[in-house]
Amino acid sequence: MADTQSIIALNIGSQRISMGEFAPTKGGIVMKSYGSTSILADPAAEAARVPQVQLAIKELAKGLKVGSQKAAYSLSGQSVFIRFVKLPPLDDENVDELVRFEAQQNVPFPIDEVIWDWEPLKGGGIETEVVLVAIKSDSLNDLNETVAETGLGTRLVDSSPTALYNALRYNYPDLAETTLLLDIGAKTTNLIYAEGEKFFTRSVNIGGTVLTSAIAKDYNMSFAEAENVKLTSGLVTLQGGHAAQLDESTAALGTVIRNSLNRLTAEIQRTTTLFRTQQGGGAPQRIMLGGGSANLPYLKEFLEEKLNLSVEFFNPMQRISVGKAVNVDSLQAEAHQLGELVGLGLRGAGKAAVNIDLVPDKVQAQRDITRRKPALIAASALLLGGIGAWAGFQAMAAGKVQDYIDGELAEKKSALDGPAAKMTTLLKKEDQTQSLIKAYAGAESDRMQYVDLMNDITNAFTSPQTWITHIEPRTGYSAEPGTDTKAIVDEGFGSASFGKSSYRVKGDDIPKADSILIKGLWRNDQQNVYKGIQALREKSTFLNFKTERKVGKNKMEEVQIADSTLIKELQGAAETGSFAAPFELLIPLKEPIELK
């Protein structure tokens, strides 16, 4: 079982899943254990990828005995948006506001639909440069759910390019010349430029699967067969008569791979131009090669030939200590593939140059609760401690009194019935207090179910032409025409005095919510409301769009609830002088929610 000081790093690649357990040391970090496994990154079998990834993570977690710890994992460079923005000189208190404005301008999605973070970069100029990293909320939340279903929690989420940069900076602290790190994975190649304090990165959609697909197309075989051919016989042919030294079939295969790799060298030259023109950087003088696809024979020589520069393999482990449980020989052979893992380990230990944390919605909600828990727990402990001490003192006193009564002063027993009754009252109060504390703790936990429901609903209505203005729990739902639900929450609860219940029903008999009333506004196109309903049908885990109807005498069948039944009001157009028109939806819940 990994200890609580461990940093569990997880790299979810397209074809290779790896996990490492790190621990902070005075001088850096130590790798205590490590494991990796592969899955087939067949573009035609994308639907089967999630269960493969989950199985791989579970097997690695079991092998490393990390239990249900929180892991730091990274996101592919192709799944995130990374922008480098220069800011004018500002006071520290104004930077956050300006960065948010720049994020709205640079991220190609509405800012409310993405999860993003930023980090200032060191530089010698007057302007402040920051790196912005963003990802679509749905994509990150889906991936986080995939990880959560394996039993692991989420410690932090980084991007692969920034994790690689952190590994490069830590392991090569004395880089003087402009350095380009090429991390070639299965689907993506990350290009990391480092020059002094300058940092620049770009990800291109070229990797090992591009080579496999080219082989499959040229040789008319399946992706799996082509992948096997690439791994067993694949290489890159070089100039100068290299192909003539190979047998005919190997030379032909190497030529197919070489032709596919020409795209990569063109993208490298293009990105170098961007680095020089946009960032004021210099041409690379040193190239390091990493990633799973770097194992392809003669790839290093091919890049040297095309780029006219010396190429060396990236070693993100050269300043990292290794524990006894790690197979050093195996690790040495795979070292150039461990950049993301090492970067995540450094990030978790607080030793990274760039600190990015893209927080999924559920993780943020849990963090908010955790921040509030200490005050509640401290107050509860103080209260219980005082009651316990008083009750303990009284219990001890009661024992002595009882002995005294049973012995010498049995005749005065009736005079001491009063103190005994007081002690009984105190014990009852203790039980009542414990019940109240449990109720508060349970309410705090149950409250998140309603928060998750609201997130579930608002994530479906993503059109900028629709707004949700009101979400209200209701009871007494029926799909039969002519029936209506009842409100649970008093409409005037917002202005009620402190201590007054917000529920219409008084006492303890508060009904469970079995449906949700959604009110909102639409403009431009009424179909946006119907699209929102369809998105809820496809994505919602809380709402129920099916009901049963009787067929024949004793048979029931399940049918979809029609949009016309769900829509309680849909005004045809905005009133004169109004910006938008209202709509109301009433949708049943799959499971009733307790609102106490």
Rosetta blueprint (number, residue, H / E / L):
1 M L
2 A L
3 D L
4 T L
5 Q L
6 S L
7 I E
8 I E
9 A E
10 L E
11 N E
12 I E
13 G L
14 S L
15 Q L
16 R E
17 I E
18 S E
19 M E
20 G E
21 E E
22 F E
23 A E
24 P E
25 T L
26 K L
27 G L
28 G L
29 I E
30 V E
31 M E
32 K E
33 S E
34 Y E
35 G E
36 S E
37 T E
38 S E
39 I L
40 L L
41 A L
42 D L
43 P H
44 A H
45 A H
46 E H
47 A H
48 A H
49 R H
50 V H
51 P H
52 Q H
53 V H
54 Q H
55 L H
56 A H
57 I H
58 K H
59 E H
60 L H
61 A H
62 K H
63 G H
64 L H
65 K L
66 V L
67 G L
68 S L
69 Q L
70 K E
71 A E
72 A E
73 Y E
74 S E
75 L E
76 S L
77 G L
78 Q L
79 S L
80 V L
81 F E
82 I E
83 R E
84 F E
85 V E
86 K E
87 L E
88 P L
89 P L
90 L L
91 D L
92 D H
93 E H
94 N H
95 V H
96 D H
97 E H
98 L H
99 V H
100 R H
101 F H
102 E H
103 A H
104 Q H
105 Q H
106 N H
107 V L
108 P L
109 F L
110 P L
111 I H
112 D H
113 E H
114 V E
115 I E
116 W E
117 D E
118 W E
119 E E
120 P E
121 L E
122 K L
123 G L
124 G L
125 G L
126 I L
127 E L
128 T E
129 E E
130 V E
131 V E
132 L E
133 V E
134 A E
135 I E
136 K E
137 S H
138 D H
139 S H
140 L H
141 N H
142 D H
143 L H
144 N H
145 E H
146 T H
147 V H
148 A H
149 E L
150 T L
151 G L
152 L L
153 G E
154 T E
155 R E
156 L E
157 V E
158 D E
159 S E
160 S H
161 P H
162 T H
163 A H
164 L H
165 Y H
166 N H
167 A H
168 L H
169 R H
170 Y H
171 N H
172 Y L
173 P L
174 D L
175 L L
176 A L
177 E L
178 T L
179 T E
180 L E
181 L E
182 L E
183 D E
184 I E
185 G L
186 A L
187 K L
188 T L
189 T E
190 N E
191 L E
192 I E
193 Y E
194 A E
195 E E
196 G L
197 E L
198 K E
199 F E
200 F E
201 T E
202 R E
203 S E
204 V E
205 N L
206 I L
207 G L
208 G H
209 T H
210 V H
211 L H
212 T H
213 S H
214 A H
215 I H
216 A H
217 K H
218 D H
219 Y H
220 N L
221 M L
222 S L
223 F H
224 A H
225 E H
226 A H
227 E H
228 N H
229 V H
230 K H
231 L H
232 T H
233 S H
234 G L
235 L L
236 V L
237 T L
238 L L
239 Q L
240 G L
241 G L
242 H L
243 A H
244 A H
245 Q H
246 L L
247 D L
248 E H
249 S H
250 T H
251 A H
252 A H
253 L H
254 G H
255 T H
256 V H
257 I H
258 R H
259 N H
260 S H
261 L H
262 N H
263 R H
264 L H
265 T H
266 A H
267 E H
268 I H
269 Q H
270 R H
271 T H
272 T H
273 T H
274 L H
275 F H
276 R H
277 T H
278 Q H
279 Q L
280 G L
281 G L
282 G L
283 A L
284 P L
285 Q L
286 R E
287 I E
288 M E
289 L E
290 G E
291 G L
292 G H
293 S H
294 A H
295 N H
296 L L
297 P L
298 Y L
299 L H
300 K H
301 E H
302 F H
303 L H
304 E H
305 E H
306 K H
307 L H
308 N L
309 L L
310 S L
311 V E
312 E E
313 F E
314 F L
315 N L
316 P L
317 M L
318 Q L
319 R L
320 I L
321 S E
322 V E
323 G L
324 K L
325 A L
326 V L
327 N L
328 V H
329 D H
330 S H
331 L H
332 Q H
333 A H
334 E H
335 A H
336 H H
337 Q H
338 L L
339 G H
340 E H
341 L H
342 V H
343 G H
344 L H
345 G H
346 L H
347 R H
348 G H
349 A L
350 G L
351 K L
352 A L
353 A L
354 V L
355 N L
356 I L
357 D L
358 L L
359 V L
360 P L
361 D H
362 K H
363 V H
364 Q H
365 A H
366 Q H
367 R H
368 D H
369 I H
370 T H
371 R H
372 R H
373 K H
374 P H
375 A H
376 L H
377 I H
378 A H
379 A H
380 S H
381 A H
382 L H
383 L H
384 L H
385 G H
386 G H
387 I H
388 G H
389 A H
390 W H
391 A H
392 G H
393 F H
394 Q H
395 A H
396 M H
397 A H
398 A H
399 G H
400 K H
401 V H
402 Q H
403 D H
404 Y H
405 I H
406 D H
407 G L
408 E L
409 L L
410 A H
411 E H
412 K H
413 K H
414 S H
415 A H
416 L H
417 D H
418 G H
419 P H
420 A H
421 A H
422 K H
423 M H
424 T H
425 T H
426 L H
427 L H
428 K H
429 K H
430 E H
431 D H
432 Q H
433 T H
434 Q H
435 S H
436 L H
437 I H
438 K H
439 A H
440 Y H
441 A H
442 G H
443 A H
444 E H
445 S H
446 D H
447 R H
448 M H
449 Q H
450 Y H
451 V H
452 D H
453 L H
454 M H
455 N H
456 D H
457 I H
458 T H
459 N L
460 A L
461 F L
462 T L
463 S L
464 P L
465 Q L
466 T E
467 W E
468 I E
469 T E
470 H E
471 I E
472 E E
473 P E
474 R E
475 T E
476 G L
477 Y L
478 S L
479 A L
480 E L
481 P L
482 G L
483 T L
484 D L
485 T L
486 K E
487 A E
488 I L
489 V E
490 D L
491 E L
492 G L
493 F H
494 G H
495 S H
496 A L
497 S L
498 F L
499 G L
500 K L
501 S L
502 S L
503 Y E
504 R L
505 V L
506 K L
507 G L
508 D L
509 D L
510 I L
511 P L
512 K L
513 A E
514 D E
515 S E
516 I E
517 L E
518 I E
519 K E
520 G E
521 L E
522 W E
523 R L
524 N L
525 D L
526 Q L
527 Q H
528 N H
529 V H
530 Y H
531 K H
532 G H
533 I H
534 Q H
535 A H
536 L H
537 R H
538 E H
539 K H
540 S L
541 T L
542 F L
543 L E
544 N L
545 F L
546 K E
547 T E
548 E E
549 R E
550 K E
551 V E
552 G L
553 K L
554 N L
555 K E
556 M E
557 E E
558 E E
559 V E
560 Q E
561 I L
562 A L
563 D H
564 S H
565 T H
566 L H
567 I E
568 K E
569 E E
570 L E
571 Q L
572 G L
573 A L
574 A L
575 E L
576 T L
577 G L
578 S L
579 F L
580 A L
581 A E
582 P E
583 F E
584 E E
585 L E
586 L E
587 I E
588 P E
589 L E
590 K E
591 E E
592 P E
593 I E
594 E L
595 L L
596 K L
